Structures are given as structure tokens and as C-alpha cells.
């Protein structure tokens, strides 16, 4: 319909004698009385024509020719908005197309030919994934799913570092617990990893090697075993949420292949790196940023910025059209420097999209659960999944914008009632399945095949149809804006609209044609709810 209206508006604008309009944009009005689509094209062109927006809008309407079978009316509103109201016949025909599309409804090709890499989680293998990691994991996977639904070729990547101080401390933590199990217990440093998982790894080494590792250093077998076991657990946790990565990229490879040194050399050649106080500094002040930043400490150890620059330089070499980085709020100070370095190195930093998610707080009985990875007084992502289920975890992480702090209310998450938003969606899907099952078992109809859409004339029916038909646009707009929370909100609206329809319009009646039509509407609702939940990575049960 947007394409049709753009073509019709183009003809009307030419008839009025306005300059070329470019692409006409539309929005869905917030108030139902303002029609089905609105455009501000008259106000955009008003200055060029020397006319008032409202006068130009009226002139456009006078020249606008549309099919009365599609467009019921066009009205001028406010300072020059053009509001379009479609016919019920248009919506009813679209409903038939929805039912016919089935599981493909909502998919599009807007991203066809575009290769996208989505990098997320990227937690070093020092311990189990926490709820903080979980928010980034679910968000990243859902962004990838939305992009896939819109035709993009997507690769999920997990970037990690199995070297450096954190990993040395991890190895030494396992070594000390190993010696403790052999009866050589001593003081355990406060800065070491305290969790029970460290003892489990040490116990496995005792079982496999006995006392044979007494003289082993922290960075040998102890670190290797810890990395192996923790990474296996991380992958298992992610799989329980339906998250599978296509590739794992080790930061250490950048050092082994000389990529870190290459970046320093390139920055020096551009006079963007210099030595001071025993460290190497990145001259970010020359790139419009506030002050210069250290990229290699006086100890010789790079800061986060340097390997991140090298890693992203390699991403460009791998040929992605778009690279999406999903970080926690602790990265907010470093990524502008990385983007500035990429630009300085002649790369198009606009192809890198950085999405920052805020922290998660777990509320248990109204109290905030304090968490520290080192001290091991945290709720692991596994524990959260075991407590409330993978579907609830995914939905709760998605139902708020990532720019806001998330309070994860365990009491609400445990509820199996309409108060729990994911239960509300799944129950709507299951209820529709039950209605369709009942109709089939009683040989009334199945909700599939031919039906007469003109019989769906009740306000609750028309409102539901209009909402269902917005699904493809919702998927596309949410995908291109990286905002799955809006899709979650839309699905809540669909479930509410279906419940209104169900309560106001009896589905299975003695009127067979009407029953067939209403079952088709039920089927359409189920398609949208099922497809929407699939985009969010959440199960759509047929029974509850």
C-alpha cells in the first residue's frame, strides 16, 4: 500500500507542479481517527513551493486519484498532514494473503545481499555466564534473528581472550584449589576466583592426574582445564537459550599473527601513536576526542582499545557489509576510541554499529540480589533458567529497551498467570490452537482453506485484522532499528486484541460460513503470534 500511495502521490505532485519529492515517508497514526497511514510530504515541500503546508496538502488531494476499492478517504489534518483511510475490503483481502503465507508471513527481502556480523556475549572463559551476560546474549541473538527474517545473511560471532591477567588468575585459582584437595591448603588470595566451579575443575584434575600436577605452573594444565570446562559450560548455557554461534574468535590470534603490532605501526606512521611515561599513547585528541588514551601500558600489556582496533580491522578484511557489536555498559568509554581509530586507518566506521545494554538487577522478594563474579555471590544464567525457564528469561531480557536498567523480578517471572507477559502471549497462542482443535474435532472447519472475509464486520474483528497486518512492517522496522522490545510490545497488543475478539465474537456457531471466517481470523492470529515468538526465540506452545 505504501508503494501504491507513493506512486499516486508522485503523480499528484507532478500535476500540482511541485519539485521532485524524493522518497515519501509514512507513519501509522497514533489515534485511530487519523486514518491508517499519514505523511507530512506537503509540509516537507511547502517551503520550496512558497505555499503553506495545509494549502499544498489540499492542492495535492484535489489532484490525487486512488482506487476507491483500496482507499476510502484522504483527509488534510493539522498544518498539512495527509491522512489515508483504507477500505475494509482492502484489509479483508490482505487477511486472505496472511493466512495463505502462513509461517512465511512477516519475512522480507529488505536485507537481501547484505552480509552482517553480530558479535555478542564475548565473555572470557573465567566463570559461568551471569545474568548480565544473559541480557547481551538474548538481545544479540534476537537482533540476529530479526535481521535473518528481513533477508540479511547473518553470522553470530563470540570474541574472547584466553590470555592475560584474568586467565592467569583463573589458572592459579584452580592450582591452589587442586593443592588444597591434596591436603596442601594455604591462604587463598581475595583477588582469585572463589566459586564452587573452581573446586569442581580442581577435583576433575585430581581424578585424572592424582598428585602428578603438584609442580605444574598456573598457566599450564590448570588454565587449559579451566578454559576447556568453562567454555563447555558457556556453550551449554547458551544452547539452552537457543543460541548457537557460527564462529569463536580468539583475541590471542591477533598477537600470534602480528595484528596488534601492525596497528601500532600504522598509528605511528600517521603520527597518532607516541611514547610517553613508558607507555604508548593513542593521539585521540587529534581525532576530535577529549584526551589521548593509553593503548600499551608501561608494563607492555595493551589496554582493551588496542586489540579491539585490531579485531575490527580484521572484521573489515573479512568483508562484512555491517558489523554489529553488542556491549555491556562498561564498554561505553572505549568504543568511541576504537571507531575513531578505524576511521583514521581509512576504514568506514559507519559500517560498525555499537549497541550498549544497561545492567540487570535481580529482585528477589523485593530485595536486590548483590552480585560479584570474583566473590561468586552471583546468580548464574543457568540458575536463572532453571528457576523460571528459558522462554521467560528470553522474554524478560527483551521486553525493555536495552538503554534502560532492567529489574528482573523473580516473583513475576515465576507466575503462571496473565500477569506474566510471556505466559500471556503463550496462553493466547495455546488458546487459539485449542479453538482450532475443537472446530476440527467437531467437523466445523479447520481455519484453513477458502473463507468469506466480508463476514468479518464486527469492530473487534476489523481492529484485530488491522493489527495483524502490521506484523511485517513491525518486524522490518524493529530489525532495522535493532529494537526487539517494540516487537514484544506489539505482540502484547495482538494478544490483547485477540482476547477482545474472542470475548465479543463467538467463534464456533451454527452459522457455518461465519464460523469458517472467524476460524480463519483465529488462524491468522496464531500465525502472527507464532511467527512473532519465533523471531524472539520463544516457544509457541499448542497446549498449556
N, C-alpha and C positions, 0 to 999 in steps of 0.2 A: 504494500500500500504506500509506503514511503517513496519507493521508486516511481510508482504511478503518479503520486502527487507532485514529486519533483518535476516530472515531465510536463504535467499540466500547468504547474506554476511557471515553468520556463516559458511556455507558450503565452501565458497571460502576461508575463513581464515584458516579453518581446512586443506584444500588442500594445502595452501601455507606453513602451518606448524607454524603458529603464536601461541602465548599463547592465552588462552580464552579472549575474548574481553569484556565480561560483556554486559551491555545494549548499543547498538549502538544508538547514538542520531543523529537526523536530524534537519535541518533548511530549511526554504524556502529562496532561494537566493534573494538578493535584486534586482539583474539585471536579466531580463527575459532570456538573452542569456546564463545564467549559469544554465539553466535547471529548473526543478520543485522541486527537493529536493537535498540537499547536505549534506555530512557527512565528518567529519575530523578524522574518525576512523583510517586511515592509519597513520596520524601524531601522534595520541594518542599512537599507538602501536610501532611506529618507534624505540624508544629508546630501548624497550625490545628486538627487533629483531636485532639491530645493523645496520639497513638499514636506508637510507634516506626516508623521508615521501613520496616523489614523486615516488621513486623506489618501495616502498612497495605498493603504490596505483596502480602502473602499474601491479605488480605481482597479486594483487587481481583481477583486471579487466580481466587479462588473464585466471583466473580460475572461474570467475563469470558466472553463467548460469542463464539467466532470460527469461521469456516468451516474445517473440517478439510482441505478441498481447498487452502486457502491457507496456513494456519498449522499447522505440525507440532507445535510445543510452545511454551509460555510458562514461563519459569523465574524465580524470585526469586534474586538474587545479591547478595552483599556486604551493605551496610547498607540495601538496598532497591531496587536496580536491577531493572527488568523487562526480561528478555532474550527477544526473539522470534526463533524459527527458522522459516523458511518451508519449504514443501514443495518437492520437486524439480519437481513438476507445475506449481507457480506459476512457477518460473523458466523452465521449458521453454515455457510459453505466452507468457511475456514475450519469449523469444527469437524466437518467430514474429512478434511485433509489431515487434521491432527490424528484422528482415530486411525486413518489409513497409514500414517507414518509410524505409529507405534513407538518402538524402542529407539528409533532414529529421530524422533521429534525433539528439537532443541539443538541438534547438531548443525554446524555450518562450516563453510569453507573460507571464512574471512582470513584465516591464517595460513591458507594453503601455500606451500613453497617456502615457508619461514621456519628455520631451524632455531630452536630455543633451548638453552640450557638453564635448568633451575637448580641452583646449589642451595642446600639447606641441611639442617642439623649440624653437620661438621663438628661434632664434639670429639675431642681427643679421647682415646680409649683409656681413661683413668678411673672410670667407675660407671655404674649403671646410669641410664638416662633418667633425668629428673623431670618433674612436671614442667619446668621451664624449657627444657629441650623439647618436650612434648608439644608445646604450643607452636614452636617453629616447625616441627616435623609435620604436624597435621596441616598447618597453613601452607607449607611448601608443597606438600603432596596435592592439596586441593587446588592450588594455583596451577600446578601441572595438569591436573585433571580438567580444569576449565579450559586451559589452552588446547588440550587434546580434543575436547568437544568442539572447539572452534577451528579445527583443521590444522593446528600447528604441529610440527614434528618436535617432540619434547624429549629431552634427556635429563634424567634426575642424577645429580652427582653429589657425593659426600666427600668433602675435603677434610683431611685430618693430618695430624703430626704425631709420629711415634718416636720423636727425638726431643731433646731439650730438657729443661729442668723438671717440668712436671712429670715426665716419663722416668727420669732418674729417681725422683722421689717415690714414684709408684713402685719401681723395681726394688728400691731399698725398703719400702714398706712391706713388700712380700718377703724379702730376705729376712727381715727382723722377725716377722711372724713365723717364718719357717724355723728359724733358730729357737724361737720361743716354744714351738711344738716339740722340738728335740730336747727341751729342758734347759736351753741356754738363754732364757729370758732375761732381758735387761730393760733399761728405760726406753720407752717408745716416744720419739720426738713429737711434739704438738703439731708440727707442720707436716707430718706424714698422714697418709690416708688411714682413717680409723675404722672404716666399715667392716662388717662381718664378711663381706665378699673377699676382702684381702686374706682373712683367715682361711676361707674356702679354697682360694688359689694355693695358698701355702700348704694346706692339707693335701691337695692333689699332688703337689710336688713331693711331699713326704711319702705318699703312697707309691709314687712312680720311681723315686730315686733313693728313698731311705735317707741315710746321712751323707750320701755321695755329693751333696752340693754345699757342704759346710764352707769350703774355701772359695765358692763362686762369688763373683762380684755382682753388684746390684744390676748392672746393665747387661748381664749375660742372660742366663736361663730364666732368672726371676722376672726380668722385664718382658722377655719374649712370651713366657707363660701367661703373665698378666694381660698383655696386649691380646693374645690369642683368645683367652677365655672371655675377656670383657667385650671384645668385638663380636664374638659369637653371641653373647647375651644381647648386645645392642641390636644386632640384625634380627634376632628372635623377637625382641620387643617391638621393633618397627614392623615386622611381618604381622604381628598380632593386630596392628592397626591398618593392615592392608598396604603398607608402604614398602616398596622394593626399589632399590637403586640400581641404575644401569651401570654406574661406574663409581669407583672409590679412588680418589686421587691423594697420594701421599706427599705431604709438603717436603719430606726428606728427599724426594726425587729431584726437586728443584735445586738442592745443594749438590747432589751427586752429578747432575748434568750441567752444572756451572751456570744455571739460570739466574741465581742470586747475584753472583759476581758480574754477570752481563749487565744487569740492571744498574748496579753501582757504577760500572764503567760508562754506560750510556748517560747517566745523570751527570757524571763528572765531565763528560765531553760537552755537555750543554751548560756547564757551569751551574748545575743545580744540586751538586753534592760537594761538600767540602769537609775538611778535618778541623776539629776544634775540641779542646779539653780531652783528647784521647779518643773521641768518638767521631763517627761520620754523621753529618747532618744533611738533611734534605732542605734545600732552599725554597721552602713553600711560600715564603714571604714574597718571592719574585713572581709567584703564580696567583697572587691576589688573596692568599690566605693570611691569617693573623700573624703567625710567627713560625720560624723554622722549627723542624722536628728532627729528633734523633732517629736514624734508621739502623745504625750499628752502635751498640753501647761500647763503652771503654773496655769492657770485658771481651769484646769481639763477637758478642751474641747479638744478632739482629733483633730489632723490635718487630712487632706484628706487621707494621706497614710494609717493610721491605719484601718478605716472602709473598705478601698479598699482591703487591705490584707485579712481582714476577709471575705469580699464578695467573693473574688476569691477563698478562701479556701472552701467556700460553693459551688461554681461552680464545683470544683473538686469532691466534695462529691455527686453532682447531676449526675455525670457520663458522662459528655461530652468528646468526643474524641478530640475536638478542640474548643477553646473559642476565639472569635474574639472581640476585644474591639476597638471601633471607637471613638476617642477623638479629641477635638479641640487642637490647638497648645498650649493653656495654660496648658495642662497636660504634656508637653514634659519633664518637670523636675521631675515629681513624679513617672511615671510608672516604671523607672528602679529600684527604691527602692522597689516597690511592687513585681516585678519579682524576685529580689534578696531575698526578704523575703519568697516568695513561695518556692524557691529552698532550702533555709535554713531550711524550715519546712518539707523538704523531698518530695516536690511535683515537678513534671516535668514541669518546667516553659516553656519549649519549646512547650507545648500544648496551650499556650496563645500567640496569635498574636495581637500586638498593631499596629493600623493604625492611623496615625495622619494626620488630614486635616488642611490645612492652612486657613487663614482668607478670608473673602469675602468683597470686596468693591463694593458698588453700585455707578455706574456712571450715572448721570442724566444731560443730555445736556453737557456732557464733564466734569462736576464737580463732585467731590467726595462727597457723602452724609455722613456727620459725624453722628455717632450713639452712643448712650449711653442708656442702659436699664434703669438705675435709673432715668435719666432725661427725659426718654420717648421720646427723639428726634431720634427715630429709625424707620425704615420701618419694619413692621411686615411681617412674612412669608405670612399671609393671604392677606395683601395688595399687596404683590408682585404677588401672584397667581391671584388675582382679576385684576391686571394690565396687565399681559401678558399670563395668562393661565397656568394650571398645567403641560401640556406637555413641554412647553418652559422652565418653572422653572426646571423641572427634567433634561432636556437635557443640559441646560446651566451649571447646577451644575456638570454634568457628563463629559462634553466634554474636561476638562483639568485634568491632573494628580492632585491628592489631595496634592502632595508635593509642589505645586506651589500656590502662591497667586492668587485668582480669581477676576478679574474685571468683574462684571455683568453689561453689557452695556444695559441699558433700551431701548435706541433708537434702537439698533439692535434687541433686544428681541421683540419689538412691530411690527417689519416689517413682512409683509406677502409677502415675495419675496424670490428668491433664495439666497439672502444674509443671510437670517436667516437659520442656518444649520438644525434646526429641521423641519422647513417648507419645506426645500429642500428634506429631507427624506420622509416626509409625502406626499408631492406632487408627488414624484416618485411612491410611493405605490398607490396613488389615480389614477395617470395616467395609471398605468398597469391595475387597476380594470376597468377603462374606456375602455381600448383596449379590454379586455376580454368580457366586456358587449356588446360592439359594434359587436364583432365577433359572439356572441351568438344570438343577436337580428337579425343579418343578416344571420344567419344559416350557418356560415362558419365553426366554431368549437368553443370549449369551453376552450381549453388549458388543458383539462383533457383527460385521456384515451391514447390509443396507438398512437405513432408518430415515424417517422423515423429520429433518431438523426443524421444519416450520412448526411442529407441535410443541417445541420448547419456547414458550412465550412468557412464562411467569418471570417476574423481576429477578427472583433468586437464581433462576436458570440463566437468564441473559447476563447477569453480573458474574456468575461463575464462568460462563463461556468467555467473556471478555478477559477475565483474569488468566484463564488457562492459555489463551492465545498469546499472552505476553511472554511466555516462557522462553522462546528462542532469543528474543531481544534481551531478556534478563541474563541468560547465560552469556551472551556475547558481551554485553556491557560490563558485567561483573568480571569476565575473563580479561578484557582489555584494560580494566581499571585495577585488577588484582584485588578484588573485594568480595570474597566469598560470603562475608556476613550479610551482604544485601540479598544474596540468593537464599540464604537461610530465612531472612525476614519475609521474602516473597513467598516461600513455601508455607510459612506460618499463615500468611494471608489466604493461600489456596485452601489449606486445611479448614480454616475458619469459614470460608465461602462455601466449601462443600458441606460442612455441618449445617449451615443455614439452609442450603438447598435441600438437604436430607430431611430436615425437620419440617420444612414448609411444603415439600412436594413428595408425596408418596411415590415411590419408585415402581414397585410391582403392584399393578392394579388389574382389574378385569378388562381395562381398555388396552388391548394388545399393542396397537401401533404406538400409543403413548408410552407404554411400558418399554417397548423396544427403543424409543428415542431417549428415554431417561436412563436406561441401562447404557446406552452409547455415551451419554454425558458422564455417567459413573466411570465407564471405561476410560474416557478422556482424562478425567480427574486422576485416575490411577496411573495413567501414562505419565502425566506431569509430575505427580508426587514420586513415582518410582524412578523416573529419569533424573529428577532433581536430587533425590537422595543418592543416586549413583554418582552424580557429579561431586557431591560432598563426601563420597566414600562411605556412606552409611547404608546398612541393610534395610530393605523394604519388606518386612515380613508379611506373609499372607494370612497368618493367624497369630493372635496374641491372647 
